Amino acid sequence: MSVDAWHTLLVLGGIRSGKSEIAEALVADAPTVRYVATAPAGDPEDTEWAARLATHRARRPGSWTTEETAANPGRLVEVIAAAGPNDTLLVDDLGGWVTVLLDPAHQPADDTATIAELAAAVRSSTARLVLVSPEVGLSLVPTTPLGRAFTDALGAANRAVADACDAVALVVAGQTTWLKPAAPAPAHAVPPAAAPPEAEPSRDAASQVATSWATAPRPAPDQAVPAALGAGDVTLPEVLTPAAAPAPAPATPDAPGTGDWAAPTMALPMIATGLVIQPGMELPMPDDYTGPQAVDRLATLDIPGAGLGVLEQVVGFAAATQGTSTPRPWDSVRVLLIRGDHQGGASAGATPGASARRARQARAGRGALARLAAENRAGLQIVEAPVSAPMEDGPALPADEVEAALRYGWRLAEQAADAGVQLLVLAACGAGAEAAAAAVLAATAGAEPPTVLGRVVTEQGEIDDTAWMVRCATVRDALHRTRRSAREAKDVLAELGGGDIALATGVLLGATARKVPVLLDGPVGTAAAMVSRDLAGQARHWCLLPDHGGRPGVRLAADVLGLTPLVDLRLDLGEGATALAALPLLRSALTLAATLPVHPSLGGPDDDGDEPDFAEPEPAGPGPTTVGTDEPVSPGRRAG
């Protein structure tokens, strides 16, 4: 069982129940974790207690920092209150905190007021916060005054903190039950007819409490990646299911417009693949035979015209990726919106906070991307990537975070495949994302920054040439700084690409491994496709580019990758929106290819029972030619 979208969480459990291990697994992929240790050191001669503390310390990754609050119980409230939106805190545990609170050395103390202050700090915290606490409500009433004071104080603290937290979990014998909120029933981001069977639940206790760290303001992977992909539990963002509204009412100050969204889906258990993300991976290729067969089959269909034109590529692509010469339209589609800002000159001209507003807008069912997703019956998953440092000054992302972002993107694709998703749409938003993509393209394709960096257009629709020059100079300086650096895929992501492009690269690799095709649309997706070539050259064969959107960098990447844009709409609705706008056209082509019968002249059914068999037409003079009846034959129709 799992619950998505929590921000503050209380994990309750008895002694040796596994509550601490569960809590540690929940924050394992956060970029930085501040471990708040509340327990006092204890009697130096108590070796068993010392061994317990040593076991807890040994489990913590080396990247975590530790804050000791045993000397002052009021320090816990200060730490929580001071934590910002980019912080992740793990407090273990409230039992130790209450022990210190009741210590005579800290008396006289107002225990009730201190507990209320703790609950207020939890309720107002902007950080990702996990608190661990023993559950004492199931035990007998202690027979000593001190024991009763401890259970009373801890019970009051648990109740106050549980009320302040978004979610509460109870761990019993390593098994987790969600007390708050009640676990939702699974809601799939696909139409009911296409809903896949339920996935078998994982037996791993940590995977049972998989939650969405990506809903935090700046969550990001951080810890060093184990050698085997999937060695640890990975938590994934919620999936929103949009519902199309035929005629949404305009927003007004008194009644703001809102989107109609179903409950978030459960995070599906992830199964380790045993693969290692490294250069030269051998991933699946689309079927070499079914694609050409499907295109050849189009010539036999009863189409009153010259055929599907360039959309024949869609039919061939779908046939090859589905492994059949009669491909089906994609019914189950999921949009992955990756939000990741870049600091420094890359974001010149961008409005501060614009990407966060776009993400909030998408979560609320508003904006171009969300509404197009609704019209296409597509699920929408908003994924928060780590903020990238200024690439002109140093690496955009540490190497260990690049590894974790790749793994996280891979798992997002795995989750989609496990949910029966047939097509992924890769979308992105973030300040400086286009400049970072231009740097990646320049490094991998040898292009000059001005040729691959699009014009900067403000929110008012004005062209900002000054900001464009700053971005060009930033890309130039970053390339100069890394001129002697290796141009391997992970090096490019660390030095230039940053969190969003690294995460998108992981999505492409994971989708390739699970044979899920991907619609690319925009600089982040195409830059990720360029990087993925060095890790797995098969990935580009699972990508389709509906439109280049008029962006020079996307054009260049398409040429290098061998991707031919299908349409030339030149829409500028944000990355991912153009792909969704073109999706109905692509689906229409597949519907025709799958449902139209073979032409009667080639043995197909004849809809008109009174019409004789097709015959070779007589040599025609001016005007329409008739064949056995008075019905004129269209010049585009095939003759037997």
N, C-alpha and C positions, 0 to 999 in steps of 0.2 A: 504494500500500500504506500502511496506517496501523495504529497500535497505540494502543489507548485505555488510560487509567488510569495513565499514568506519573506519577511525582512528581519524580524526578530523572533527567536525561537527558544523555548525552554524545553530541555530534554530531562525528563524525570526517570528515575529508576532506582531499584534497590541495590544493595551491595553486590558487586561482581555481576551485575546484570548486563554489562556491556554498554552502558550509557555513554561513557567517555569515548570509547572507540567509535560509536555511532556519531557523536558530536565532532570528533576529529575528522571523520570521513566526509562530513558535510562541508567542511571548509578547506579540504585538502587541495583544491585547485584554485583557491583565491590567491591573488598576486602577493599580498603580504598578510600575515596573520600575527596578531598580537595575543599571545597566550597570557591570560591573567590568572596567576596562581594565587589562591586565597588561603591555602592550608598553612598552618604554622609548622615550623621545623620539627617540633616535638622533642621528646626526651632523647638525648644523644645515645642512650643505651637501648632504646627501642629499635632494634635492628629490623624487625618486621615492618614497622612504619617507614623507616628509611628505605627499605627495599621497594615498598609501594611507590614512594615518591620517585625513586630511581627508574622504575618501570615507566612511569608517566613521562619522565624527561627523555628516556630513550626512544619513545615513540614519536616525539616531535621532530619534524624535518629541521635541518640545520638552518633553513631560511627563516624560520619563525623567530620572533623576539618574545622575551618573557618579561612580564611585569609582576613583581611580588607585592602583594597588598596585606600580608599578614601583620605587618607592624602597625597598620592603621586601617581599620575597617572602613573609614570614610573615604579612603583612597579609591576604592572600587567605584563609587559614585562619580568621583572626579575623572577617572579614566574613561568611563562610559560617556560622560557629558562632553569630554574634550574630543572624542573620536569623530572624525569627519566622514563624509560620504564615500571616500575612497578606502576607508579602513574596514578591516574584518577583525572582530574580537571574539575570542573563545574564553569564557569564564568557567573555570573548573576548580572548586564547585561552590555552591551556596552553603553547603553544610560546613565547610571550613570557614567560610566567611561569618556564619552565625556563631561558630565556636569562638572566633576571635572577638566578635561583637559582645559576647557574654563573658569574656575573660575579665576577672576582677581588675586587671591592670587598666582596663578601659572604662571602669565605672567611676562615678555615676554616669550612665549613658541612657539616652532616651531611645530604647530599641524600636519602639513603634514609629517614632519620627524618622529614624535612620532607614527603616524598611520602606517607609513611604517615599523618602528621597530616592532610594534605589529604584522603586517602581516608576517614579516620575522620570528619572534619567533614562530608563529603558523605553518608556513610552515616547519620549521626545528624541531618541537617538536617531541619527541619520546614517550611522554605520551599519554594516552587516554584523549582527550580534547573535551569538549562540551561548546560552547559559546552561550549565549542567547542575543538577541538584538531586540529592537523595529524596526519595518519597517516603515519608514517615507516617503517612495517614493509615497504613495497613497494619502497623505494629500495635502491640499492647501499650497501655498507658504506663510510662515508667513509674517505678516505685520510689524514686528519689526526687527531692525538690529540684536538683540540678538537671536531672534527666527530663523532668516535666517542663522546665524552663526552656531547654534546648528544643524539644519537639514542638512546644507551643510557638517559639520564635521562628523555627524553620518552617512550620506549617503556615504561619502568617506570611512569611517571606515568599513561599511557593505560591500561595494564593494571590498575593499582590503582583508578583512578577508574571504569573500566568495570565492574569487579567490584562497586563500591559503588553504582552507579546502578541505577535500576529498568529503564531502557531505554537502548540504544545504537543510533545510526543512522550509517550510512556514506553519505556523499554523493560521488558520482562523476559528473562532468560535469553537475551540476545534478539528477541522478536519485538518489533516496533508497532505500536498502535497510536494512531493520531487522535488526540483528544480535542484539539482545536486547530483549525476548523474541522468539521466532520468531513471525512474523505469523500470527494465527489465521485459520482459514477463516471466511467470513462466516456468521453465525448470525442469522437474522431473527426479529424479535419477533412473528411471525405464525405460525399453523399452517402446516405444509408445503403443504397444498393451496392456500392463499391466498398463498403466497410470490410476490413480484413478480420479474420478470426482473432480472438484475444491471444496475445502473446503469453507464453508460459511464464509465470512469475519466477523471478530469480530467487535462489535459495540463500543468496548472500545477504546478510542482515543490513550491510551498508547500502546495498542497492535498493532495499525496500524503502529507504528514506531518501531516495534520490530527489533532490530539490533543485530549484533554479537559481544558481548564484548569479546568472546573467541579468536578473531583474534589479540588481543593485546599481547605484549610480555609476560606479566604475569597477565592476567586477572583471577580473582577468586571470587567466591561468598563470601560475608562477613557479611551482616547484619543479625540480629536475624530473625529467620524464623517465620512468622505468624503461629498461631495455625492451621489454615486451609491451607492445601497444595494448592498452586495456588492462594492465596489471592492477590498476586501482580503479575504484568507482568514480565515475564522472557524472556530474549533475548537469542537467540541460534545462534550457528555458521553456516556459509554457508555450503551448501552441494555441493560437486563437483561431476560431472558426467564424469567418465573416458571414453575414446573411445579407443578401442584396435587398435593397429597398427600392421599389419601383420609382417612387418620386419623393425623395427625402425633403422634408420641410426645411426652408432656409432657417439658419440660426438667428436668434434674436437675443437681445440682452436678458430678457426674462425667461426664455426657453432655448438655451443653447442646443444646437444640433448634436446628436449623439448617434453612434453606430450601434447596431444590434448584433451583439456577439454572444456566442454560446459559452458555456463554462469551459475553462481550460482543460486540456487533456491531461491524463496522468503521464508522468515521465516513464517511458517504457524501460524495463531492465535492459542494460547493455551487456552484451556477451563479448568476452575477450576474443580478438581475432588472431592473436599470436603473431601479427605482422610487425615489422619495424619500419618506421618512416625514415627512409634513407634513399640516396640516389640509386637509380637502376632497379626500382621495384618492378616485379612482373605482375601486372594487374590485367584483368580481362580486357579483351578487345571485342567490339561489336562483331556480329556475324558477317563474314565476308560475302556470303552468297545470297542471303535473304534480301539485302538492300537492293542489289541489281535486279533480282527476281521481281521485287515489288514494283520497281520502275518499269520493267518490261511488261508487267501485267497491266499497267495503266493503259497501254496501247490497245488492249483487248476490250476495254470497258465501253459501255454504251454511253459515251459522252458526246453531246451534240455540239462539238467544237474541236478546237485544236488540243484541248487537254488542260492540265494544271499549270503549265508553264514552269516558272522557277520553283513553284511549290512542290514539284516532283522531288526536289531535294528533301523536303520534309518527310514525304512518304518513304524515301529511301533511308533516311536517318532513323525514322521510327521503326521501320522494318528491321534494320540491322541491330538496333538496340533492344528490340523486343524478341528478335530471333524468329520472325515469321514473315512470310511474304504478303500477308494480309494484316497489317498492323491496325491496332485499335486506337481511337482517340484517347488522349490522356484524360481520365476522369478524376483521378486523385492527384492534386497539385499542391505543393507547399512552397511558399515564399519565405526565404531566409533573408531578413533585413539585418545586415551587420552594421552596427554603429560604432565608429572609432575615430576619434579626433586626433589630429597631428599638431603638435606645438611648433613654434618657430615660424619662419617665413613661409612655410608650406601653406599655412592657413591665412595668408594675407588676403584681405578683402572679404573674408567670411564673417558673418555676424556671430558674435559670441552666443553660445547656447542654442544655435539654430538646429544642430543635429539632435540635441536632446528634445527640442520641441517637436521635431519631425517624428522621433520615436514615440513620444507621448501621444502625438496625433494618431499614429498608426495603431497604438494600443487601444485608443478610444474609438477606432473605426472611422476616423476622419482622414482627409487628405487623399491625394490621387492614388497612392499605392494601395491603401486600405480599401478604397471604393472599387478599384479595378480588381483587387483580390476577391472582393465580395461578388462582383459580377461574374467572375470566373470560377466561383465556388472553390476558391483556393484557401488552404490554411495559411496563417501568417505567424511567423516566429521571429521575434525581435531578439537579436543576439548582441550583447554588449562586449566589445573588444577593448583591450587595454589601451589607454592613451599612449600615443607614440611620442617620444622625445624629439627635439629639433634635430633633424638628420644632418643639418649643416654643421652642427657642433660635435656630434658623436653618434653612436649607434641609436637607431630609432627604438630598438627593443632588445633587452638582454637575451642572450642565446637560450637560456633555460625557459624564458617565456615564449620564445619562438617555438620551441619543442612542444610546450604545453598547448599553445594555440593551435598548432597542427593537429595534435591529438584531439583537442576539443572540437575542431571543425570536422574531423573524421567521425567522431561520435554523433555529431548532429546529423550527418548523412546516414549513419547507421540507424539512428532513431527513426528517421523518415522512412527508410527502407523497411524497418520492422513494423511500421504503422501502415504499410501498403501504399506508400506514396509512389506514384509512377513518374513524376516529373518534378524537378526542383527548379525554382527560379531564384537566381542569385542577385540580390539587391544590396545596396550599401548607401550609407549617408555618413558624412563626417567632414569636419573642417580640415582642409588640406589633403583630402583623400586623392583628389585628381593629381596634385603635384607629386605625391608619393608614388602614385601609379606611373606618372611620367618618368620619375627617377628609375623605377624598376624597368620600364621599357627601354630607357636610354642605356641602362647597364646590361640588359640582356639582348637587345637588338642593335646596339651601337648607334642609336639615333641621337640627334642634337635636341636638347631640351625645348627650344622654341618651336620645333616642328611637331612635337607630340603633346604640348601643353595647350589646352583650349583657352579661349578668352575667358576672363573673369567677368561674370554678370552679377550685379548686385540684386538684392531682393526687390528693388524698384525697377528692375529691367534695364539698368544702365550698364554700359561696358566700362570696367575699371582697368584702364591700361597700366596705371601705376602699380596696382596689386599684381597684375600679370607679370610685370617686370621683376617685382620682388620674388615671385614664385620661380621665375626662370633663374634668377640669380641664386636662389636657394638650392634648386636642383643642380645647377652648375657647381656650386661650392661643395655640395654633398658628393658629387661625382669626383671632384678633385680630391676631396679628403680621402675617398676610398679607392683612389686610382691604383694603389698597390695591393688592395685587398683581394681576396679570392672572390671569384664570381660564381661560386657554387650557390645552389638554391637557398640554403639556410643562411648563408652569409649575406646574400642580397636581401632577404627578409629582415635580418637583424639590423643591417646597416641602413637600409633605405625603405623597405616595405612597411615595417611596423605591424601592429596588432591586427588591423582589419584585413590586410592583404594576406598575412600569415594564416588567419582563421579561414579566409575564403579559399586559400590553397588546400587546407585540410579538408574542407567540404568537397572540393573537386576530387581529391584523392579518395576520400571515403565513398563518394558517390560512384566513382569508377570501380572500386572494389566490390560494391553491391549492385553494379549494373543499373544504376539509376541515371538517366540522362539529365542534363542541366542546360537551362536557357541562360546565356550570358547577356548582359546588357549594361555597358558602362565600363569605366576605366578600372575599377577595383577588380571586377570579375575577369576581365581580359588580362590584367597584370598578373592575377593569380594563375591564370591558364599558362602564361608565359613561364612563370616560375615552376609550375608543376611539370614542365617538360623534362627538367633534369632529375626529378624524383620518380616520375612514371610517365613515359612518353605516350602511354595509352590514354591518358586523361583527356587530351584534346579531342579524341575521336568520340567522346561521349558528350561533347558540347555543341550547342547550336546557337548561332548568333542571328536573331531576327532582324536587327537593324544596328547600324553603326552610330546613329544619333547625331551625325555631323561632327563627331569628336575625332580629331586627328590621331590621338593615341590609340583609340579603338580601331581605326582604319589600319594603322600600322600593325597592331597585334593580330588583326584578322588576316592580313597578308602573310605574316610570318607563320601563323598557326594553320593556314589553309582553310579558314572559315569564311564562307561567302555569305555576306548579309542578304537576307531574303527580301527585305523591303527597304525603302528609302523614305521613311516617314519623317525623319528628322524631328521627332518629338523631343522635348526637353522637360520631362515631367519628374525627373529624378531617376536615379539608377534603379532598374527593375520595372519601372512603370511602363516603359516602351515595350518590353517583352510581354507584359500582361495585356497591353493594348493590342498586340499582334496575335496573342494566343487564340482568340476565337477564329481568326483566319486560318491558323495552322490546324486547329481542330476540324474546321470545315473540310479542309483538304483530306485529312485522314478519314473523316466520315464518308466522304464521297468514294475514296479509294476502297473502303471496307464494305460499303453497302451497294454500290452500283453493280448491276449484273453485266455479264459479258454481252457484247454486241450480238444481235440475232444472226448476223452474217457469219459469226464465228461459233455458232452453236448455242447462243444464249436464248433465254425465253423471249417469246414474242407476246407483248402485252395485248395486241389486237388480234383476237382469235379469228376474225374474218379476213385478216390480211394474208395473202398468199406468201409463200416463202420468198425471200429476197432473190432477185434475179439480176443478172448483169444488165445495167441500163443501156438503152439504145444510144447511139451517138446523138448528142444533143445539139440543137441549133440554139438560137436566141431564146431566152426565157427559161423557166424552170423545167426540169426533166421529170416525167412521171414514170413510175415503174409499176405496171399492172393495175394501178388504181389512179384516182384523181389526186392523191396526196402528193404535193411537191416534196422532193428530197432536198434536204439542206446540203449546201456545198460541203459542209464539214463532216457529213456522215460517211461512214465507210461503206463501200459496196462489196458484195460477196465476190 
